[in-house]
Amino acid sequence: MTSVTDTPLSDADLMTAAIPTAVAEEIARLQAENATLREMNAVLLARIAELERRLGLNSGNSGKPPSSDGLKKPPRTQSLREASGRPPGGQKGHPGNTLRQVAEPDVILDHYPNICPNCDSTLTPAMVTAYSARQVFDLPEPPPLVVTEHRAHTGRCGQCGEATRAAFPEGVTAPVQYGARITAFVVYLLHAQFIPEDRWVELMADLFGVKLAAATIARMSTKAVEQVQGFVAAVGQLVKTAAVKHLDETGFRIGGKTQWLHVAVTAWLSFYRVSPKRGSLWEGIIGIVVHDHWKPYYTLKGVLHALCNAHHLRELKALIEIEREPWALRMQRLLHRACHAAHLARERDGPLKPSLVHRFQRRYDTLVAEGLAFHEAQSPLPVTGRRGRPRRRTGHNLLLRLRTRKDDVLRFLTDPRVPFTNNLAEQAARMMKLRQKISGGFRSEPGARDFAVIRSFIATAKKQGWNIIDTLTQSPTVLLSKLRTT
């Protein structure tokens, strides 16, 4: 008979043997449930952190518009600009616009004293020995409309008897019509000051006694578009071929549907165009394009890119205030100093010294590496979906952009023509937002396209320093001959 040696049982085996099957199954279920709850808790904590981050965003530390701040507007003291050390107000050498007396006033009113306050004797104008002058600048009474009648006379030839009538001047096409200056005034108030048509009718009636119908105003606007269409097309071609141009886009409503206004500007030119799709990019662009890292811009062929560092400063500000990431403050200071150095170099009409550019670039690389090391040391974010790349934190995404697009971020250091920001385009696009706030959207696509043409003309005229009313009455050919591009 074979003897069986008893093998001693371990503590785990004893506990397992002592636990009933039902209890063991319950423990396993609770352990699985606990793991699930831990995973859900991590996801919810990450979600709370993301929502708190969003609540901390405003127009000062993100790309959100100021209108989204509501009553909780960020303090003005938190501007992205660094203190210059200069006193507030106009700087030394600034010409200023102080109201000053003129040598030859239009109207002179003499005021004479009547009685001597010492002896009560009567004073006459002949006794005047001196005077002091004070001038009041004011608007004259609105003048009545000037009605000019054009008479085209008919003459009969003394030899053949043929009757010939003189031609009316160009633009005089109807028995009764409004002149060029009223049309220019309509276009200016509609498309430069964004006054709605109903209020415009009231304004003209109150100031000049002119009562215009809305249909008449629309015809005047259409006529102005036809007049400046060629000028604006020429401006668009000049912007395309400019060495540096700024691009931006914004949505607006046409007939209840969202469409897009694309802006392309230089320091001297502005061009607006309407497109049904945001991704409908302008073809034929060459040179350097400054933009805010909207990815479709990188599909443009044959161009160099420069990124808006005002966007980067706002993103860094959010990382400093909300995420408390240590590298962000140092990167913000570096970009400020680089911007200041570039401005000083431009004031001297020269580029930055290569050695200084190299120092900024090396410091930039060091800070990006520090930031990436910081994020690699962080615990990974919980997975919320089964597809796509792993989630990354906001600061991590910014660092990857700063590393990948280093040349585009720092192009303002190596090319004096490239500015630090894309403010030129953003200011141009802001005009559409202002127009929507005052007058609302557009009823039809032709009306929106007319706005883009007129706005291109007015914005360019302002950059050229031209008087808008006078410019709208001039020939586009004459205007093109004196257009400044650099």
C-alpha positions as CSV (number, residue, x, y, z in Angstrom):
1,M,0.0,0.0,0.0
2,T,1.4,3.4,-1.1
3,S,1.5,6.0,1.6
4,V,0.5,9.6,0.7
5,T,2.5,12.4,2.1
6,D,0.3,15.4,3.2
7,T,1.5,18.6,1.6
8,P,1.1,21.6,4.0
9,L,-1.4,24.3,2.7
10,S,-0.4,28.0,2.4
11,D,-2.3,30.8,4.2
12,A,-3.9,31.9,0.9
13,D,-5.0,28.3,0.2
14,L,-6.4,28.1,3.7
15,M,-8.3,31.4,3.3
16,T,-9.6,30.3,-0.1
17,A,-10.7,27.0,1.2
18,A,-12.4,28.7,4.2
19,I,-14.4,31.2,2.0
20,P,-17.6,29.9,0.5
21,T,-17.9,30.1,-3.3
22,A,-20.7,32.7,-3.1
23,V,-18.6,35.0,-0.9
24,A,-15.6,34.6,-3.2
25,E,-17.8,35.6,-6.2
26,E,-19.1,38.6,-4.4
27,I,-15.5,39.7,-3.5
28,A,-14.5,39.4,-7.1
29,R,-17.5,41.4,-8.2
30,L,-16.8,44.1,-5.7
31,Q,-13.2,44.3,-6.8
32,A,-14.2,44.7,-10.4
33,E,-16.7,47.3,-9.5
34,N,-14.1,49.1,-7.4
35,A,-11.7,49.2,-10.4
36,T,-14.5,50.5,-12.6
37,L,-15.4,53.2,-10.1
38,R,-11.8,54.3,-9.8
39,E,-11.6,54.6,-13.6
40,M,-14.8,56.6,-13.6
41,N,-13.6,58.8,-10.8
42,A,-10.4,59.6,-12.7
43,V,-12.4,60.5,-15.8
44,L,-14.7,62.8,-13.8
45,L,-11.8,64.5,-12.0
46,A,-10.2,65.2,-15.4
47,R,-13.6,66.5,-16.6
48,I,-13.9,68.8,-13.6
49,A,-10.4,70.1,-14.2
50,E,-11.2,70.8,-17.8
51,L,-14.4,72.6,-17.0
52,E,-12.6,74.7,-14.3
53,R,-10.0,75.6,-16.9
54,R,-12.7,76.7,-19.3
55,L,-14.3,78.8,-16.7
56,G,-11.0,80.6,-16.1
57,L,-10.7,81.5,-19.8
58,N,-11.5,85.0,-20.9
59,S,-10.6,87.5,-23.7
60,G,-7.3,88.2,-21.9
61,N,-5.9,84.7,-21.7
62,S,-7.5,82.9,-24.7
63,G,-8.9,83.6,-28.2
64,K,-12.4,84.3,-26.8
65,P,-13.9,87.6,-27.9
66,P,-14.4,90.4,-25.4
67,S,-18.1,90.1,-25.8
68,S,-18.0,86.7,-24.2
69,D,-16.7,88.1,-20.9
70,G,-20.1,89.4,-19.8
71,L,-20.0,91.3,-16.5
72,K,-16.8,89.5,-15.5
73,K,-14.4,91.4,-17.7
74,P,-10.7,90.9,-16.9
75,P,-9.0,93.9,-15.2
76,R,-7.4,96.2,-17.7
77,T,-4.2,96.1,-15.6
78,Q,-3.6,92.5,-16.8
79,S,-2.7,93.6,-20.4
80,L,-0.2,91.4,-22.3
81,R,1.9,94.4,-22.8
82,E,4.8,95.1,-20.5
83,A,5.3,98.4,-18.8
84,S,7.4,100.7,-20.9
85,G,8.4,103.0,-18.1
86,R,7.2,106.1,-19.9
87,P,4.6,108.5,-18.4
88,P,1.0,108.2,-19.6
89,G,-0.3,110.5,-22.3
90,G,1.4,111.9,-25.4
91,Q,5.1,111.3,-25.6
92,K,7.8,113.9,-26.3
93,G,7.8,114.9,-30.0
94,H,4.1,113.9,-30.5
95,P,2.4,116.7,-32.5
96,G,-0.9,116.4,-30.7
97,N,-4.3,117.8,-31.7
98,T,-4.8,120.6,-29.2
99,L,-7.5,123.2,-30.2
100,R,-5.6,126.4,-31.0
101,Q,-6.7,129.9,-32.1
102,V,-6.6,130.6,-35.9
103,A,-5.2,133.8,-37.4
104,E,-8.2,134.6,-39.5
105,P,-11.5,133.6,-37.9
106,D,-14.7,133.3,-40.1
107,V,-16.8,135.6,-37.9
108,I,-15.7,138.4,-35.5
109,L,-18.1,139.7,-32.9
110,D,-16.9,142.8,-31.0
111,H,-18.0,143.4,-27.4
112,Y,-17.5,146.9,-25.9
113,P,-17.8,148.1,-22.3
114,N,-20.7,150.5,-21.7
115,I,-19.9,152.1,-18.3
116,C,-16.7,152.8,-16.4
117,P,-17.0,150.9,-13.1
118,N,-14.9,153.6,-11.3
119,C,-16.9,156.8,-12.1
120,D,-20.0,155.5,-13.9
121,S,-19.1,157.5,-17.1
122,T,-20.3,156.3,-20.4
123,L,-17.7,154.5,-22.6
124,T,-17.8,154.4,-26.5
125,P,-16.1,152.2,-29.0
126,A,-13.8,155.2,-29.9
127,M,-12.3,154.9,-26.4
128,V,-11.0,151.3,-26.9
129,T,-7.3,150.9,-26.2
130,A,-6.9,147.1,-26.4
131,Y,-8.8,143.9,-26.7
132,S,-8.4,140.2,-25.7
133,A,-9.7,137.4,-28.0
134,R,-11.4,134.1,-27.4
135,Q,-12.5,131.8,-30.2
136,V,-15.4,129.3,-30.3
137,F,-15.3,126.5,-32.8
138,D,-18.7,125.3,-33.8
139,L,-20.6,123.8,-36.7
140,P,-22.6,126.0,-39.1
141,E,-26.3,125.6,-39.6
142,P,-27.0,122.7,-42.0
143,P,-27.1,124.2,-45.5
144,P,-30.0,123.5,-47.8
145,L,-29.5,121.2,-50.8
146,V,-27.8,122.8,-53.7
147,V,-29.9,122.1,-56.8
148,T,-27.9,122.3,-60.1
149,E,-29.9,122.3,-63.3
150,H,-28.1,121.0,-66.4
151,R,-29.5,122.4,-69.6
152,A,-28.5,120.6,-72.8
153,H,-29.3,123.1,-75.6
154,T,-30.3,122.1,-79.1
155,G,-28.8,124.0,-82.0
156,R,-30.0,123.9,-85.7
157,C,-27.4,124.0,-88.5
158,G,-27.8,127.0,-90.7
159,Q,-26.8,125.1,-93.9
160,C,-28.4,121.7,-93.7
161,G,-31.0,122.3,-91.0
162,E,-29.9,119.4,-88.8
163,A,-30.8,119.8,-85.1
164,T,-28.0,118.9,-82.6
165,R,-28.4,118.7,-78.8
166,A,-25.5,119.0,-76.5
167,A,-24.6,116.0,-74.3
168,F,-25.3,116.0,-70.6
169,P,-22.3,115.5,-68.3
170,E,-21.3,112.0,-67.3
171,G,-23.4,110.7,-64.5
172,V,-26.3,113.0,-65.2
173,T,-28.8,110.4,-66.5
174,A,-32.2,111.2,-65.1
175,P,-34.6,114.2,-65.0
176,V,-34.1,114.3,-61.2
177,Q,-31.4,112.6,-59.2
178,Y,-29.1,112.9,-56.2
179,G,-25.5,113.9,-56.7
180,A,-22.2,112.2,-56.0
181,R,-21.5,113.7,-52.6
182,I,-24.9,112.5,-51.2
183,T,-24.1,109.1,-52.5
184,A,-20.6,109.2,-50.9
185,F,-22.2,110.3,-47.6
186,V,-24.6,107.4,-47.8
187,V,-21.9,104.8,-48.4
188,Y,-19.7,106.3,-45.7
189,L,-22.3,106.2,-43.0
190,L,-23.5,102.7,-44.0
191,H,-20.2,100.9,-44.5
192,A,-17.8,102.9,-42.5
193,Q,-19.9,103.9,-39.5
194,F,-22.4,101.0,-39.8
195,I,-25.5,103.1,-39.2
196,P,-28.6,101.1,-40.0
197,E,-30.8,102.3,-42.9
198,D,-33.7,103.4,-40.8
199,R,-31.5,105.5,-38.5
200,W,-29.7,106.8,-41.6
201,V,-33.0,108.1,-43.0
202,E,-33.7,109.9,-39.8
203,L,-30.2,111.4,-39.7
204,M,-30.4,112.8,-43.2
205,A,-33.8,114.3,-42.5
206,D,-32.7,115.9,-39.2
207,L,-29.4,117.3,-40.5
208,F,-30.1,118.3,-44.1
209,G,-33.9,118.0,-44.6
210,V,-33.4,115.2,-47.1
211,K,-35.9,112.4,-47.1
212,L,-34.5,109.2,-48.7
213,A,-36.3,105.9,-49.1
214,A,-34.5,102.6,-48.2
215,A,-34.7,101.6,-51.8
216,T,-32.8,104.7,-52.8
217,I,-30.1,104.0,-50.3
218,A,-29.7,100.5,-51.6
219,R,-29.4,101.8,-55.2
220,M,-26.7,104.3,-54.1
221,S,-24.8,101.5,-52.4
222,T,-25.0,99.3,-55.5
223,K,-23.8,102.2,-57.7
224,A,-20.8,102.8,-55.4
225,V,-19.9,99.1,-55.7
226,E,-19.9,99.3,-59.5
227,Q,-17.7,102.4,-59.3
228,V,-15.0,101.0,-57.1
229,Q,-15.1,97.3,-58.2
230,G,-12.1,97.6,-60.5
231,F,-10.1,99.5,-57.8
232,V,-10.8,96.8,-55.2
233,A,-9.9,94.0,-57.7
234,A,-6.5,95.7,-58.3
235,V,-6.0,96.0,-54.5
236,G,-6.7,92.3,-54.2
237,Q,-4.0,91.4,-56.7
238,L,-1.5,93.7,-54.9
239,V,-2.2,92.0,-51.6
240,K,-1.7,88.6,-53.2
241,T,1.8,89.5,-54.4
242,A,2.8,91.6,-51.4
243,A,5.9,90.4,-49.5
244,V,4.0,90.0,-46.2
245,K,0.3,89.8,-45.8
246,H,-2.0,89.0,-42.9
247,L,-4.8,86.5,-43.1
248,D,-7.9,85.9,-40.9
249,E,-11.5,84.8,-41.2
250,T,-14.7,85.3,-39.3
251,G,-18.2,83.9,-39.5
252,F,-21.3,86.0,-40.2
253,R,-24.9,85.4,-41.1
254,I,-26.4,85.7,-44.6
255,G,-30.1,85.0,-44.9
256,G,-30.1,83.1,-41.6
257,K,-27.1,80.9,-42.7
258,T,-23.5,81.1,-41.5
259,Q,-21.0,82.1,-44.2
260,W,-17.4,83.4,-43.9
261,L,-15.6,86.7,-44.5
262,H,-12.0,86.2,-45.3
263,V,-9.6,89.1,-44.7
264,A,-6.2,89.7,-46.4
265,V,-4.4,92.9,-45.5
266,T,-1.1,94.7,-45.5
267,A,0.0,97.8,-43.7
268,W,-1.4,99.9,-46.7
269,L,-4.0,97.7,-48.3
270,S,-7.2,95.8,-47.2
271,F,-9.1,93.1,-49.1
272,Y,-12.3,91.4,-48.0
273,R,-14.0,88.5,-49.7
274,V,-17.1,86.4,-48.9
275,S,-17.1,82.6,-49.1
276,P,-19.7,79.9,-48.2
277,K,-17.0,77.7,-46.6
278,R,-14.4,78.6,-44.1
279,G,-11.8,76.4,-45.8
280,S,-12.2,78.1,-49.2
281,L,-8.7,79.6,-49.2
282,W,-7.5,82.3,-51.5
283,E,-5.4,81.0,-54.5
284,G,-2.3,82.5,-56.0
285,I,-0.8,83.9,-52.8
286,I,2.9,84.3,-52.6
287,G,5.4,85.6,-50.0
288,I,4.9,85.4,-46.2
289,V,1.5,84.9,-44.7
290,V,0.9,85.9,-41.0
291,H,-1.9,84.0,-39.3
292,D,-3.1,82.4,-36.1
293,H,-2.1,78.7,-36.8
294,W,-5.4,77.7,-38.4
295,K,-4.2,74.5,-40.0
296,P,-5.7,74.9,-43.5
297,Y,-3.4,77.9,-44.0
298,Y,-0.5,75.3,-44.1
299,T,-2.0,73.8,-47.2
300,L,-1.1,77.0,-49.2
301,K,1.6,76.2,-51.7
302,G,4.7,78.3,-52.2
303,V,4.5,80.5,-49.1
304,L,6.3,81.0,-45.8
305,H,4.4,81.2,-42.6
306,A,4.6,83.5,-39.5
307,L,2.4,82.8,-36.5
308,C,0.7,85.4,-34.3
309,N,2.5,85.6,-31.0
310,A,-0.4,87.5,-29.4
311,H,-2.2,84.2,-29.5
312,H,0.7,82.5,-27.9
313,L,0.9,85.1,-25.1
314,R,-2.8,84.6,-24.3
315,E,-2.4,80.8,-24.2
316,L,0.7,81.2,-22.0
317,K,-1.2,83.5,-19.7
318,A,-3.9,80.9,-19.2
319,L,-1.3,78.2,-18.4
320,I,0.2,80.6,-15.8
321,E,-3.1,81.6,-14.2
322,I,-5.1,78.4,-14.4
323,E,-2.7,75.5,-14.9
324,R,0.2,76.9,-12.9
325,E,2.8,75.4,-15.3
326,P,6.2,76.8,-14.3
327,W,7.8,76.9,-17.8
328,A,4.9,79.1,-19.2
329,L,5.9,82.2,-17.3
330,R,9.5,82.0,-18.5
331,M,8.4,81.5,-22.1
332,Q,6.1,84.5,-21.8
333,R,9.0,86.7,-20.6
334,L,11.2,85.4,-23.4
335,L,8.6,86.3,-26.1
336,H,8.1,89.8,-24.5
337,R,11.9,90.5,-24.5
338,A,12.3,89.2,-28.1
339,C,9.4,91.4,-29.2
340,H,11.0,94.5,-27.5
341,A,14.4,93.7,-29.1
342,A,12.8,93.4,-32.5
343,H,11.0,96.7,-32.1
344,L,14.2,98.5,-31.1
345,A,16.0,97.1,-34.1
346,R,13.2,98.3,-36.5
347,E,13.5,101.8,-35.0
348,R,17.1,101.7,-36.0
349,D,16.0,100.5,-39.5
350,G,18.1,97.3,-39.2
351,P,17.8,93.6,-38.3
352,L,18.7,92.1,-35.0
353,K,22.3,91.0,-34.5
354,P,22.7,87.3,-35.4
355,S,24.3,86.6,-32.1
356,L,21.2,88.0,-30.3
357,V,18.9,86.0,-32.5
358,H,20.9,82.9,-31.7
359,R,20.6,83.6,-27.9
360,F,16.8,84.0,-28.2
361,Q,16.6,80.7,-30.2
362,R,18.7,78.7,-27.7
363,R,16.7,80.0,-24.8
364,Y,13.5,79.2,-26.7
365,D,14.7,75.6,-27.3
366,T,15.6,75.2,-23.6
367,L,12.2,76.3,-22.4
368,V,10.3,74.1,-24.8
369,A,12.4,71.1,-23.6
370,E,11.7,72.1,-20.0
371,G,8.0,72.2,-20.7
372,L,7.9,68.9,-22.5
373,A,9.9,67.3,-19.6
374,F,7.3,68.7,-17.2
375,H,4.4,67.2,-19.1
376,E,6.1,63.8,-19.6
377,A,6.4,63.6,-15.8
378,Q,2.7,64.1,-15.4
379,S,0.3,61.2,-15.0
380,P,-1.5,60.4,-18.3
381,L,-5.0,61.7,-18.8
382,P,-7.7,59.1,-18.5
383,V,-8.9,57.6,-21.8
384,T,-12.4,58.8,-22.7
385,G,-12.8,57.0,-26.1
386,R,-11.4,53.9,-27.9
387,R,-10.3,55.7,-31.0
388,G,-7.8,58.5,-31.8
389,R,-4.5,59.5,-30.2
390,P,-4.1,59.6,-26.5
391,R,-5.4,62.8,-24.9
392,R,-2.8,65.6,-24.1
393,R,-3.1,68.6,-21.8
394,T,-3.5,72.0,-23.3
395,G,0.0,73.1,-22.4
396,H,1.4,69.9,-23.9
397,N,-0.3,70.7,-27.2
398,L,1.0,74.3,-27.2
399,L,4.6,73.0,-26.6
400,L,4.4,70.6,-29.5
401,R,3.3,73.5,-31.7
402,L,6.1,75.7,-30.4
403,R,8.6,73.0,-31.2
404,T,7.2,72.0,-34.6
405,R,6.6,75.6,-35.8
406,K,9.7,77.2,-34.2
407,D,10.7,79.0,-37.4
408,D,7.2,80.4,-37.9
409,V,6.9,81.5,-34.3
410,L,10.3,83.3,-34.3
411,R,10.3,84.6,-37.9
412,F,9.8,88.2,-36.6
413,L,13.4,87.9,-35.2
414,T,15.0,87.0,-38.6
415,D,12.9,89.1,-41.0
416,P,12.3,92.7,-40.1
417,R,9.3,92.8,-42.4
418,V,7.4,90.3,-40.2
419,P,5.5,91.7,-37.2
420,F,5.2,90.1,-33.8
421,T,1.4,89.7,-34.1
422,N,-1.4,89.3,-36.6
423,N,-3.3,92.3,-35.2
424,L,-3.7,93.9,-38.7
425,A,-5.9,91.1,-39.9
426,E,-7.8,90.7,-36.6
427,Q,-8.6,94.4,-36.5
428,A,-9.9,94.2,-40.1
429,A,-12.1,91.2,-39.2
430,R,-13.4,92.9,-36.1
431,M,-15.2,95.4,-38.4
432,M,-17.6,92.7,-39.5
433,K,-18.4,91.8,-35.8
434,L,-19.0,95.5,-35.1
435,R,-21.3,95.7,-38.1
436,Q,-23.3,92.7,-37.0
437,K,-23.7,94.2,-33.5
438,I,-25.0,97.5,-34.8
439,S,-27.0,96.4,-37.9
440,G,-27.3,92.7,-37.7
441,G,-26.6,90.2,-40.5
442,F,-27.3,90.4,-44.2
443,R,-30.6,89.4,-46.0
444,S,-28.9,88.3,-49.2
445,E,-25.5,87.2,-50.5
446,P,-25.3,90.1,-53.0
447,G,-25.6,92.6,-50.1
448,A,-22.8,90.8,-48.2
449,R,-20.6,90.9,-51.3
450,D,-21.3,94.6,-51.8
451,F,-20.3,95.2,-48.2
452,A,-17.0,93.3,-48.8
453,V,-16.2,95.5,-51.8
454,I,-17.0,98.8,-50.2
455,R,-15.3,97.8,-46.9
456,S,-12.1,96.9,-48.9
457,F,-12.3,100.3,-50.6
458,I,-12.9,102.3,-47.3
459,A,-10.3,100.4,-45.3
460,T,-7.7,100.9,-48.0
461,A,-8.5,104.6,-48.3
462,K,-8.1,105.1,-44.5
463,K,-4.7,103.4,-44.6
464,Q,-3.7,105.7,-47.5
465,G,-4.7,108.8,-45.4
466,W,-7.4,109.8,-47.9
467,N,-10.6,111.6,-47.1
468,I,-13.4,109.0,-47.5
469,I,-16.1,111.4,-48.8
470,D,-13.8,113.0,-51.4
471,T,-12.3,109.7,-52.4
472,L,-15.7,108.1,-53.1
473,T,-16.4,110.9,-55.7
474,Q,-13.1,110.4,-57.6
475,S,-12.2,108.3,-60.5
476,P,-10.8,104.8,-59.5
477,T,-8.1,105.2,-62.2
478,V,-6.9,108.4,-60.5
479,L,-6.9,106.6,-57.2
480,L,-4.9,103.7,-58.4
481,S,-2.2,106.0,-59.8
482,K,-1.6,107.4,-56.3
483,L,-2.0,104.2,-54.4
484,R,0.9,103.5,-51.9
485,T,1.9,99.9,-51.3
486,T,5.1,100.2,-49.3
